[in-house]
Amino acid sequence: MPTAAPSGVTVTILYENNASDPRLETAWGFSCLVEGLEKTILFDTGGDASLLLRNMRALGIDPQNVDVVVISHIHNDHLGGLAGFLEENPAVTVYLPQSFPENIKSATREAGAEVVAVHGPVEICEHALSTGELGDSIQEQSLVLETTQGLVVITGCAHPGVVNIVRRAQELTGEEVALVLGGFHLGGASEAEIASIVEDFRRLGVRRVAPCHCSGDVARRLFGETYGENFIPAGVGSRLEIRDRRRVVP
């Protein structure tokens, strides 16, 4: 029998190009850690394993505690740290988009990890699922967490369109979206395009936003102006605690 959605989920950004915690290094890319579910999930690995691991250790996070790695898409600033991470902890299950070249899947298996090739939506553990591959030229999966507060949607770069990803999460679960976090891929978008996406978020009922990585300064500003206190200025070291239906604590 399914258990109730957890109320103590924590998402910590480990690798990011926006600063937050002065103890940590910044670099172009993205990685975050999800704790409080049945499995501890590392979503993306940034572009440099040594930097990722240094930031993890600075935060007191043991790589050996990771159970699952989910890679959003093939770009190096999300995938590049995987091989080095597996040298530290090969005893993980790695969820790779099915469209990845076979040599990447083979190298991941040879490092000692179990590989799951993802095409359609798939449950990663209880209350965590992949959207499955979305998009055409760049196929990408996103992570959806079911919490007592609603869905937490985590995107790597949102190449398929961040609104499309949010819609997919809602279609798969039928639940409201409490938070969208990650790269929104709006760095080159016009103010009008971004304003339209912000409005789409409002229409879809997205309650809180934490755009980072490739979202761009203009998008962060416009989301911040619209969402006010429900905008989270996320950067490396940001720790978001989804405690209950009342609040997300940055």
Secondary structure by P-SEA (a helix, b strand, c coil): cccccccbbbbbbccccccccccccccccbbbbbccccccccccccccaaaaaaaaaaaccccccccbbbbcccccccccaaaaaaaacccbbbbccccccaaaaaaaaaabbbbbbbcccccccccccccccccccccbbbbbbbccccbbbbbccccccaaaaaaaaaaaccccccccccccccccccaaaaaaaaaaaaaacccbbbbcccccaaaaaaaaaaaccccccccccbbbbbcccccccc
